[in-house]
């Protein structure tokens, strides 16, 4: 007898009603489904490098297996990786952290979630500039917090201002959660802009700063500047989040790391000890090689992605109805598609919002993109240029043809 359909469903926790599935993961699933049905889809939704993990890093993982490095590790990470992280911050960011100020997780995403888990009480507020990575608000909600969305408009380069930040801070504010370079817009805060923002935080000692620096190495016109390089006085309440997924094409290895005050790192480590226990020792060995080894692969990848960015921006800018700002970092473009709203498809459907446009592009052009609404800014779409130039050219041509059919 089957029990799956005859028993009453077990009620889920009420907090699950607050969140929705990740838009990027749902898009990935839909693309895979369509491809399994034999349809040719060009996927501009994917948020991971198309390149292979560099050979010397992959070899370190292979050797870790061969050498029996397949056991549990200390919760905060293996000493070899922690030292490599420490040296990375000294070398690239001129920041000095003690080993007890560092922790390794199964991806940067886990560490962001863990940091929120160990700090948020019910209705504590987290200021999140929009556009934002799709998971930030839901992670706050899952931890009983309240996302406070702060619009950062295209007019201001999709960056919040010091004035708008100060207006959003209340007695309940616990975190400002920044992402620079930004997913999805590619915006990157300058030293002067950071100085003004950090001056505001200096006046509110109850507010913590978390900055997601996962796209740090994808900075095209200026060097990336970490906030603590500008104002080291905020070190006691700043958490830096990073990882090896993007810069080293290691998304599936699942290694992130965080640096911050020892009391906060200890709390995060305690939570990890009661959830995932530790990150994979194999992956940690490979990540240590990535951070401490030759960085030529990172520089070459950044140069390659800059060419891809320039190509995609130029092609999209030639499509009537699209306005495509040039991103300063990350590997996404975030064009304004409001010029397409109100137009009619060949089948007679009116495009009323950015989600309609996403569906139209998928159906008419076989090109998958993501809607700006999922990132807190309706009227835009996100496309990833973490794919080869030929695919970028073909996909943009198909989008151009689809737009030319609108009336």
VENPE-V320726 format. One record per backbone hydrogen bond with DSSP energy under -1.0 kcal/mol. CO is the residue of the C=O (numbers start at 0). NH is the residue of the N-H. E is the energy in kcal/mol with one decimal. If there is no record, write none. Layout:
# VENPE-V320726
co->CO nh->NH e->E
co->CO nh->NH e->E
This chain:
# VENPE-V320726
co->2 nh->6 e->-1.3
co->12 nh->15 e->-1.7
co->13 nh->16 e->-1.9
co->14 nh->17 e->-1.5
co->21 nh->25 e->-2.3
co->22 nh->26 e->-2.2
co->23 nh->27 e->-2.1
co->24 nh->28 e->-2.0
co->25 nh->29 e->-2.2
co->26 nh->30 e->-2.6
co->27 nh->31 e->-2.2
co->28 nh->32 e->-2.1
co->29 nh->33 e->-2.6
co->30 nh->34 e->-2.4
co->31 nh->35 e->-2.0
co->32 nh->36 e->-1.0
co->33 nh->38 e->-2.1
co->34 nh->37 e->-1.7
co->41 nh->367 e->-3.0
co->43 nh->383 e->-2.9
co->53 nh->57 e->-2.4
co->54 nh->58 e->-2.6
co->55 nh->59 e->-1.1
co->56 nh->60 e->-1.5
co->57 nh->61 e->-2.2
co->58 nh->62 e->-2.8
co->59 nh->63 e->-1.7
co->60 nh->64 e->-1.8
co->61 nh->65 e->-2.4
co->62 nh->66 e->-2.1
co->63 nh->68 e->-3.1
co->64 nh->67 e->-1.7
co->67 nh->69 e->-2.1
co->73 nh->76 e->-1.3
co->75 nh->103 e->-1.7
co->77 nh->81 e->-2.4
co->78 nh->82 e->-2.6
co->79 nh->83 e->-1.6
co->80 nh->84 e->-2.5
co->81 nh->85 e->-2.4
co->82 nh->86 e->-2.5
co->83 nh->87 e->-2.0
co->84 nh->88 e->-2.3
co->85 nh->89 e->-1.9
co->86 nh->90 e->-2.7
co->87 nh->91 e->-3.0
co->88 nh->92 e->-1.5
co->88 nh->94 e->-2.0
co->97 nh->100 e->-2.0
co->98 nh->101 e->-1.4
co->100 nh->259 e->-2.1
co->102 nh->257 e->-2.4
co->104 nh->106 e->-1.9
co->104 nh->255 e->-2.3
co->106 nh->110 e->-1.1
co->107 nh->111 e->-2.1
co->108 nh->112 e->-2.3
co->109 nh->113 e->-2.8
co->110 nh->114 e->-2.4
co->111 nh->115 e->-2.0
co->112 nh->116 e->-2.4
co->113 nh->117 e->-2.1
co->115 nh->119 e->-2.4
co->120 nh->123 e->-2.4
co->123 nh->145 e->-3.1
co->124 nh->173 e->-3.4
co->124 nh->174 e->-1.4
co->125 nh->147 e->-3.1
co->126 nh->176 e->-2.8
co->127 nh->149 e->-2.2
co->129 nh->151 e->-2.9
co->132 nh->135 e->-1.5
co->134 nh->138 e->-2.4
co->135 nh->139 e->-1.9
co->136 nh->140 e->-2.4
co->137 nh->141 e->-2.4
co->139 nh->144 e->-2.5
co->140 nh->143 e->-1.8
co->143 nh->122 e->-3.0
co->145 nh->125 e->-2.2
co->147 nh->127 e->-2.7
co->149 nh->129 e->-2.7
co->152 nh->157 e->-3.0
co->153 nh->156 e->-2.1
co->160 nh->164 e->-2.1
co->161 nh->165 e->-2.4
co->162 nh->166 e->-1.9
co->164 nh->168 e->-1.0
co->169 nh->172 e->-1.2
co->171 nh->124 e->-2.7
co->173 nh->207 e->-3.1
co->174 nh->126 e->-2.7
co->175 nh->209 e->-2.7
co->177 nh->211 e->-3.1
co->181 nh->185 e->-2.5
co->185 nh->327 e->-1.3
co->185 nh->328 e->-1.5
co->186 nh->181 e->-2.3
co->189 nh->193 e->-2.5
co->190 nh->194 e->-2.4
co->191 nh->195 e->-1.7
co->192 nh->196 e->-2.1
co->193 nh->197 e->-3.1
co->194 nh->198 e->-1.5
co->195 nh->199 e->-1.3
co->196 nh->200 e->-1.9
co->197 nh->201 e->-1.9
co->199 nh->202 e->-1.3
co->200 nh->203 e->-1.6
co->203 nh->206 e->-2.1
co->207 nh->175 e->-2.1
co->208 nh->238 e->-2.9
co->209 nh->177 e->-2.8
co->210 nh->240 e->-2.5
co->211 nh->179 e->-1.3
co->212 nh->215 e->-2.3
co->214 nh->217 e->-1.8
co->216 nh->218 e->-1.2
co->217 nh->329 e->-1.7
co->225 nh->228 e->-2.0
co->226 nh->229 e->-1.6
co->226 nh->230 e->-2.4
co->230 nh->233 e->-1.4
co->231 nh->234 e->-1.8
co->233 nh->236 e->-1.9
co->234 nh->237 e->-1.0
co->236 nh->208 e->-2.8
co->238 nh->210 e->-2.3
co->239 nh->258 e->-2.1
co->240 nh->212 e->-3.0
co->241 nh->256 e->-2.9
co->243 nh->247 e->-1.3
co->244 nh->249 e->-1.7
co->249 nh->252 e->-1.3
co->254 nh->243 e->-1.9
co->255 nh->104 e->-2.6
co->256 nh->241 e->-2.8
co->257 nh->102 e->-1.9
co->258 nh->239 e->-3.1
co->260 nh->264 e->-2.3
co->261 nh->265 e->-2.6
co->262 nh->266 e->-1.5
co->263 nh->267 e->-2.4
co->264 nh->268 e->-2.5
co->265 nh->269 e->-2.2
co->266 nh->270 e->-2.1
co->267 nh->271 e->-2.5
co->268 nh->272 e->-2.2
co->271 nh->274 e->-1.5
co->271 nh->276 e->-2.8
co->275 nh->277 e->-2.5
co->279 nh->283 e->-2.2
co->280 nh->284 e->-2.2
co->281 nh->285 e->-1.9
co->282 nh->286 e->-2.6
co->283 nh->287 e->-2.3
co->284 nh->288 e->-1.6
co->285 nh->289 e->-2.2
co->286 nh->290 e->-2.5
co->287 nh->291 e->-2.0
co->288 nh->292 e->-2.0
co->294 nh->298 e->-1.8
co->295 nh->299 e->-2.6
co->296 nh->300 e->-2.0
co->297 nh->301 e->-2.4
co->298 nh->302 e->-2.0
co->299 nh->303 e->-2.2
co->300 nh->304 e->-2.6
co->301 nh->305 e->-1.9
co->302 nh->306 e->-1.5
co->303 nh->307 e->-1.8
co->304 nh->308 e->-2.9
co->305 nh->309 e->-2.5
co->306 nh->310 e->-2.1
co->307 nh->311 e->-2.6
co->308 nh->312 e->-2.8
co->309 nh->313 e->-2.0
co->310 nh->314 e->-2.3
co->311 nh->315 e->-2.6
co->312 nh->316 e->-2.1
co->315 nh->318 e->-1.7
co->318 nh->321 e->-2.0
co->322 nh->335 e->-3.2
co->327 nh->219 e->-2.6
co->330 nh->384 e->-2.1
co->332 nh->382 e->-2.2
co->334 nh->380 e->-1.7
co->335 nh->322 e->-2.1
co->336 nh->339 e->-2.1
co->339 nh->342 e->-1.8
co->342 nh->350 e->-3.0
co->343 nh->406 e->-2.3
co->344 nh->347 e->-2.3
co->348 nh->344 e->-2.9
co->350 nh->341 e->-3.4
co->352 nh->356 e->-1.6
co->353 nh->357 e->-2.1
co->354 nh->358 e->-2.2
co->355 nh->359 e->-2.3
co->356 nh->360 e->-2.7
co->357 nh->361 e->-1.9
co->358 nh->362 e->-2.6
co->359 nh->363 e->-3.3
co->360 nh->364 e->-1.5
co->360 nh->366 e->-1.7
co->365 nh->41 e->-3.0
co->367 nh->43 e->-2.4
co->369 nh->381 e->-2.8
co->371 nh->374 e->-1.4
co->371 nh->376 e->-2.4
co->372 nh->375 e->-1.8
co->374 nh->131 e->-2.0
co->378 nh->336 e->-2.4
co->379 nh->371 e->-3.2
co->381 nh->369 e->-2.1
co->382 nh->332 e->-2.6
co->384 nh->386 e->-1.3
co->387 nh->391 e->-2.1
co->388 nh->392 e->-2.6
co->389 nh->393 e->-2.5
co->390 nh->394 e->-2.9
co->391 nh->395 e->-2.3
co->392 nh->396 e->-1.9
co->393 nh->397 e->-2.1
co->394 nh->398 e->-2.0
co->395 nh->399 e->-2.3
co->396 nh->400 e->-2.2
co->397 nh->401 e->-2.1
co->398 nh->402 e->-2.4
co->399 nh->403 e->-1.9
co->402 nh->405 e->-1.4
